[in-house]
Amino acid sequence: MNALQAEAAVTFKGISKVFFSKTGATPVIGDLNLDIGEGEFFSLLGPSGCGKTTALRMIAGFEHPSGGELLLGGHPVKGIPPHKRDVNIVFQSYALFPHMDVYDNIEYGLRRKGVARLERRRRVEEVLDLVQLRDLSKRRPAALSGGQQQRVALARALVNRPRVLLLDEPLAALDAKLRATMQTELRRIQQEVGITFVFVTHDQHEAFAMSDRIAILNAGRLEQVGSPADLYHRPASRFVADFVGHSNFFTGLVSTRGDRSFIGIADGEFIWLPATGAQGGSAVLVRPENIELMLRDGVDRHGDPQGDLCRVKATVIERQFLGSHHCIKARTGSGEIVTCEARAAHPGIVPGIEIWVTWHPDQSTTIPDQPGVSTSLEMEKQS
């Protein structure tokens, strides 16, 4: 299902949240407007303290907005307690009952709801197959690996058939290899059950691997929402550009020459702006994989007015071989550090060597001075 063509599963309308203590008021979220579509795998991404977990807890009903309105399936949920909301949550700690086996842990919620025995059995066996744990149904949590415990917690939430499943950094306790495996499993399960997943993480690789769309939060403010590709290639602010992936920034005053715009940098050098550059932008983002390094050929020139490439003088300061690629760092005349990631690199490009840092203008992005943020499904459909 295309989430942008369906009713929103979760809607934040001007939501704010302030925590009060003896020392005063602490704003955590301010004026959050966001729609999460039916059937989406949606991630809330940002650094620690940005408000993403607070937003998740408000959907669950464990926290209440200080202002604004929260809707589930288009209906306000103010005053509705957590157990009466059509949502379930998977915590980072899993919170499994240690004295119950896998089957009983999963069945527990259905028992509490008074679901008939045969229906309970059918639904538990269904989710056991979904998470591939039928053969382990009689084991207790202590006899399971971290990944298996995570799948039990997921099954226990899914067996209740919620409209929205909330996941609060459920992979944080797993080792790197198991996390990668569980990312694939989570995405598979979400696509099979077809319900909305709202995933909280500070790990951009997790969010990119699984999500249809991602909202990036910073200090309680929504910076940008979009697909992983949108966030990576078209960041709406310098914070997003810097937070997502590795970044090289070049700053300066914007000027024009004929029908082309450029930014002047140190030592009289300049770099062309991309043809689709944002108006008013004063910083250019170039991803490391889009940069090529060339040995200086003795010709002391910079951006060629008749050429297509951006070219900046720099001195190599570090070279690392990382298996799949080389990581090379160089310092420009203005002191900026530029990082390049190349599958193959000229053997002569070593620390101390003067080089050209080059890229095509259309492989860069202009960062707007005053970013605008599209936050609703309707706005995205109009764009």
N, C-alpha and C positions, 0 to 999 in steps of 0.2 A: 504494500500500500504506500502511495506517496503521501507523506504526512502533511505536506503543504496543501493537499486537496481535501483534507478532512477537518473535522471539528477539533479544536485544541483539547488535549487531555488535561493540561494544566495551564492556568493563566495567572500571571502576576500583573496586577493593575496598580501601579504607583505604590508598590509595597516598600515600607520602611520598617526597620527594626532597631530599637534602642534598648540596651541593657542598662539597668539602674543598680547602683551599689552605694555603699557608704561614702565612696569617694566621688560620686557624681554619675553623670550619664555618659554612656559609651555608644555612639552610633556604630552600627555594624553593617546595615544595608540602607541605602537611600534611593528612593524613587525607582524601584526596579519594575520595568515593564517588559514582559517576556511571555511568549506563547510556546508551549511544547506540544507538538502534534500527536495525534493518535497513531500508535504503532511505530513511533520513533525510538531509536537508541540515541538518547540525548545526554551530553555530558556537561557538567558544570566544572570548569577548569580555572585554576588560579593559584597564586601562592598562598601559603598559610596565613590565616587571618583575613582572607578576602571576603568572607561571608557565604561561601558555597555550602558548607555544612549547615549553617543556620537556615539558608533557603530550603535545603532538603528537609530539615526538621520541621519547618513551617508547613510543607506539603503533608508530612506525616501527622501533624497536629501536636507535636511535642513542644513547639514554640508557637507563639501567636504574634501576628504582625502588630507593630505599633501604629501603623497607618496603611491605607490602601486596602485592596480587596484581593483575596485569593479564591480562584474558582477551580473546581475539578469537573471536567466534562461540561463546562459551561454553567455550573451551579455553585453559588457561594457556599463556603464551608465554615463560615464563622460560627462558633459555638458547637460544632460537631466534634465529638471526642475522637481520639485516634482509632479506637476499636470499631467505630461506626463509619469510618472513611474507607472507600474502596481502594485502599492502597496497602502494600506490605513493604517491609524494609529488611534489608540484609546488612547487618553491622560488620564492621571491621573485625570484631572479636568472635563473630559467628553466633555466640551465645547459645550453644547447644546444651541440652540437658545431659550431663555426664552419666546419669544412672539409667538412661533409656538407650535402646539400640537405634539404629538408623530408621527403621520402619516406624517405631513409636515416636521418634522426634518429628518425623514428617507428619504423622497422623494427628499429633497433639492438637493443633489448631482446629481440625475438623471435629474432633471430639468435643472441644469447648463450644463449638457452634451447634452441636446436636445433630450433625449429619448422620444419616442412617449407616449402619455397619457395612452393608454391601457397597454402598456408594463410596464410603471411605476407602474401602479396599481397592475399588476400581481406580479411584483418583490417585491413591498413593502408588499403586503399581504403574500407573501411567507416567507419573513424574520420575519414578525410579528408573524407568526405561529412558526417559528424556535426558536425565543426568548421568545415565550409564552406571548405576550403582545397585542394580537388582541383586547381583551376586554378593553384595556386602550388606544387605538389609538387616542382618542379625548382629552386626558388629556394633560395639559402643564407640563413641567418639575417640576415646583414648587409643583405640586400635586402628585409627585411620590416619592417613597422611594429611598434611595441611590442605592440599588440593581437594582431597576427598571430603574433608570437613566443610570446605567452602561450598562444594556441590550439595551437601546435605542441607546447609543453611539456605541455599538457593531453592532447593526442592521444597523445603518447608514453607517458604514464602509463596512459591508458585502454585502449590496444591490448593491454596485458597482462591485461586483465579482472580487476582486483583486486577483492577483496571490499569493501575500504575504500580510498577515495582521500583523501589528506591534502593540504591546501592551506595553505601557510605564507605568508600575506599576498601572494598572487600578483598582486594588482592595485595594489600600493603604488607601482609605478614609472610607472603610467599617469596621463595628465592626467584632470581631473575628468569631462569629457564621455565619454571613452573608457571610464573606469571604470564609468560608469552603463550604457553599452552592454554591457560585458563581464559586468556583474552579471546582466543579462537573459539573456545567452548561457550563462553558467554554470548558471543555474537551469534553462534549457531543456534543456541537455545532461544535467544530473543527472536530470531527470524522464524523459528518453528512455532513458538507460541503466539507471536504477533501482537503482544501487548507493549505498552510504552515502558521503556526502561529509562530511569533518570539516574545517572552515574556521577558520583562526586570523586574527583581526583585532583592531585597537584602534578600528576605525571602526564605530560603532553603526549608521550609515546602511547600510553594506554588509551587516552582519549582519541587520538588519531586512528589507532588500530581498529576501534570498535564503532565509532559514532557516525550517525547520519549528519548531525549538526552538533556544534559545541558553542557554549556561551563562556566567554572569558571575563572573569570578574577581577577587579582590582580595587582594594580598599572599599568594598561595598558598592562599587559602581560597575555597571555593565559596560565593558569596553567595546565588545563586538560579539555578534553571533552569526554563525555561518557554517558551511561545510569545512572539513579539514583543508581542502584545497583553497577555498576562499581565504581562510585565515592565514595560510602560509604564503600564498602568492599575492593577496590583496589586503594586507593588514590596514585597519582603519586608524591606527595610532602607533606612535613609536613604542609604547608599552607592549602592544600586541606583537609588533615586529620583533622586538627584543626577546619577548617571552617564548614565542613559538619558533623553534629551530635556532640555528646559529645565524648571526647577522653581521654584516659590515655596513657602516653608515658613513656617508660623505655629506657634509653640511657646507652651506655657503649661500651667497646671494644669487637669486635667480635673474638671469639676463636672457636676451633673445638675440639671435643672429639670423636674419632672414625669417624663415618660417620654423626655425628650430630654437629650442630653449636649452640653456645650460646653466650649471652652477660653477661659479669660480671658487677655486680652492687655493691652497698655499702655492707660493713661488710662481704665480701667474698661470698655473695649470687650470684646466676646466674639464668638466665632464658633461656629456650630453644627457638631457633628460629623456625618458621614454616618450614615445609619441602620444601615449595615453596618460601622461603625467598629470597628477592632481593639481589644480590651480592653487597657487599660494604655497605650495609645498617648498620647504627649504632644506629637506634632507632626502637623500637617495639611499634606498636599501638595496644591497646586492648580496644574494645568498652565496656562501662559499663554493657551492658546486657549479655556479655560473661564471666563476672567475678563471681566467687562464693567465699563466705567468710566462713571460718571454724574457730571454736574456737581452740585456741592453746591447745594441749593435754599434754603439759609439755615436749614433746620430742623436743629438740632444734636442729632441722634439717631444711635445706632449700631444694633446688631442688634435688630430689632424682635421682642419676645417672641411677638407674634401673627403675625409674618410668616414667610415661607419662606426668604428670602435671607440670606446672610451679608453684612455690610456693614462696611467698615473705612475710616476717614478716612485720606487721604494727599494729598501734594502732588506734582504732576507735575514731574519733573526732566529728562526727555528724551523727544523724539518723533522717530521715524525712519520714512520711507516706504521700504519694501523691495520695491516692485513688487507682489507678490501680497498683501501685508498691511502694516499699520502696526505698528511695535513701540514701545510706550509704557512708560516706566519711571516709577515714582512711589515716594516715600519715606513710610512710615507714621510715626505719632507715636513709635514705639519705635525708629525708625531703620532698619527693614528695607526693602530695595529689592524692590518688586513689579514683575514684568514682565507685560505684557498683549500678546497678538498678536491684532489685529482686522482683518478684511477692510475694514471701514469704521469710521471714528472721527469723533466729533463735532468739527467744526472749532474749537470753543472750547476743546478739551482741549489746552492748550499748556503749556510749562514755566512754573512759577510758580502755576498754577491749582490750587485745592483741589478735590478730587473725592471721590467714593465709589468704592471698589474693591469690586465685588460678584460673587457667584457663588452657585449653588444648592448646598446641602450635599452632595447626591448626586453632584456633579461634582468632589468632592474625595476624598482617600484618607487615612485615618489610618495613620501609620507606626508599626508596633509597636516597643516598647522592646526586646523580646527576640525577634528574628525566628527563625522556624523555617523550615528549608529542606527541601523535597521533592527528593530527588536521584535516585531510581531510577524506572525504568519502572513497576515494581510499585506504588510509592507513588502515582504519578500515576494509575494505573488505579483505585486505591481511592478517590481523592479525587473 
